[in-house]
Amino acid sequence: DAAAAVREFRALTTTLTQIAEKVDATVTQIGPKLARFSSTGLTEFGLMASDLRDLARNLSRLTERLERDPSRFLFGGSNQGVPVR
């Protein structure tokens, strides 16, 4: 039936128009925030990622030293402590 198809098409176009309006409103609302994030936030995120990589490397070295010789790591080298007479 052509009349039913026209009604369905009109309902579809109405729904698509509503969706487009919601998308437009959302983009308008988050646009300035997204622009600010992309200009400064991404740089800061990159710096944070670099710092986290450095931290992970340092923790890995620390863990290796602790596993290799726990007493030396915790209490220092053999030159420290009370001298034996």
ABEGO torsion letter per residue (X at the ends): XAAAAAAAAAAAAAAAAAAAAAAAAAAAAAAAAAAAAAAAAAAAAAAAAAAAAAAAAAAAAAAAAAAABAAAAAAEBAABEBBBX
